[in-house]
Amino acid sequence: MGAALDEARAALATGDVPIGAVVLSPAQGVLGAGHNVREAAADPTGHAELVAIRAAAASIGSWRLDGCTLVVTLEPCTMCAGATVLARLERVVFGAFDPKAGAVGSLWDVVRDRRLNHRPEVVSGVRAAESTALLDDFFASQRHRVDP
């Protein structure tokens, strides 16, 4: 989770929401890493999870990330949860829950839907306080930047 938190902090340089992700190999080596780039790349799909998943797939030359783990600072949304299932990731580890858009247990539970052909293991709440603090500080600073 430390590497994902470092990625989240890197998003601050471009004004993106500080969410970071890494994909770990079965041997726990980093295959791909990323942070939100929606603002920087003007890309609505520029979520940290997708950036990390794409990098990991490119790293191994396959879209199948069997045995790999996605570690992300915030509970994935429906798009990212769906990508996790499609990439055949073995496990999702996340920090903070997202009650407004979370799709790994909060609002939806895409990754554990029995109708889908793959269901990764889920580990939640890992270093949640740090992940939450990064997000809270970011959004507080955004509110203070708005002129009345």
C-alpha positions in Angstrom: 0.0 0.0 0.0 3.0 2.3 0.5 3.7 2.4 -3.2 0.0 3.1 -4.0 0.1 6.0 -1.5 3.2 7.3 -3.1 1.4 7.2 -6.5 -1.6 9.0 -5.0 0.6 11.8 -3.8 2.1 12.1 -7.3 -1.4 12.9 -8.6 -1.4 16.1 -6.6 1.2 17.7 -9.0 -1.4 17.8 -11.8 -4.4 18.7 -9.8 -5.8 15.2 -10.0 -7.7 13.5 -7.2 -4.9 11.7 -5.1 -5.7 8.1 -5.8 -2.9 5.6 -6.5 -2.6 2.0 -7.5 -0.1 -0.7 -8.2 -0.4 -4.2 -9.6 1.8 -6.8 -7.9 3.0 -10.0 -9.5 2.4 -13.3 -7.7 5.9 -12.9 -6.3 4.9 -9.4 -5.0 7.0 -7.4 -7.5 5.4 -4.3 -9.0 4.3 -4.9 -12.6 2.5 -1.6 -13.1 1.8 1.5 -11.1 -0.4 4.6 -11.7 -2.3 7.5 -10.3 -5.3 9.4 -11.5 -4.6 11.3 -14.7 -8.1 12.4 -15.6 -7.2 16.1 -15.4 -3.6 15.7 -16.8 -4.6 13.6 -19.8 -8.2 15.0 -20.2 -9.2 11.3 -20.1 -12.4 10.2 -18.3 -10.9 6.7 -18.0 -7.7 8.0 -16.5 -8.3 6.3 -13.1 -5.3 5.0 -11.1 -6.5 1.4 -11.4 -6.8 1.4 -15.2 -3.4 3.1 -15.5 -1.8 0.5 -13.3 -3.6 -2.4 -15.0 -2.6 -1.2 -18.5 1.0 -0.9 -17.4 1.0 -4.4 -15.8 -0.5 -6.0 -18.9 2.1 -4.2 -21.1 4.8 -5.4 -18.7 3.9 -9.1 -19.1 2.6 -8.9 -22.6 -0.9 -10.3 -21.7 -4.2 -8.9 -20.6 -4.6 -11.9 -18.2 -3.2 -10.8 -14.9 -3.7 -14.2 -13.3 -2.3 -14.5 -9.8 -1.7 -10.7 -9.6 -3.0 -8.3 -6.9 -4.3 -4.8 -7.5 -3.6 -2.5 -4.5 -5.4 0.9 -4.6 -5.9 3.7 -2.1 -9.6 4.1 -2.7 -12.3 1.5 -3.3 -12.7 1.0 -7.1 -15.6 2.4 -9.0 -17.8 0.3 -11.3 -15.5 0.9 -14.3 -12.4 -0.1 -12.4 -14.1 -3.1 -10.6 -15.2 -4.3 -14.0 -11.7 -4.0 -15.4 -10.4 -6.0 -12.4 -12.8 -8.8 -13.2 -11.9 -8.7 -16.9 -8.2 -8.7 -16.2 -8.6 -11.8 -14.0 -6.8 -10.2 -11.1 -6.7 -12.6 -8.2 -7.0 -10.0 -5.4 -8.1 -6.4 -4.8 -6.6 -4.6 -1.8 -7.9 -1.1 -1.1 -7.6 1.5 1.6 -10.6 3.8 2.0 -14.2 2.9 1.3 -16.1 5.1 -1.2 -19.7 5.3 -0.1 -20.6 7.5 -3.1 -19.2 5.4 -5.9 -17.6 2.3 -4.5 -18.2 -1.0 -6.4 -16.3 -3.4 -4.2 -18.8 -3.5 -1.4 -20.0 0.0 -0.6 -22.5 1.0 -3.2 -22.2 -2.0 -5.5 -20.3 -5.3 -5.3 -19.2 -5.9 -8.8 -16.2 -8.1 -8.0 -18.2 -10.6 -6.0 -21.2 -10.8 -8.3 -21.9 -14.5 -8.8 -23.2 -13.9 -12.3 -19.7 -13.0 -13.5 -17.1 -15.5 -14.6 -14.3 -14.3 -12.2 -14.4 -13.1 -8.6 -11.2 -11.8 -7.0 -10.6 -11.9 -3.3 -11.1 -8.6 -1.6 -9.1 -7.1 1.3 -10.4 -3.7 2.5 -9.4 -1.0 4.9 -5.6 -1.3 4.5 -4.0 2.0 5.7 -7.5 3.5 5.2 -6.7 6.4 7.5 -3.8 7.6 5.4 -5.8 7.2 2.2 -8.8 9.1 3.6 -6.5 11.9 4.9 -5.0 12.4 1.5 -8.5 12.7 -0.1 -9.9 14.9 2.7 -6.9 17.3 2.5 -7.2 17.5 -1.3 -10.9 18.2 -1.3 -10.6 20.7 1.5 -7.9 22.6 -0.5 -10.2 22.6 -3.5 -13.1 24.1 -1.6 -10.7 26.9 -0.3 -9.5 27.6 -3.9 -13.0 28.6 -5.1 -13.5 32.3 -5.1 -16.8 33.5 -3.6 
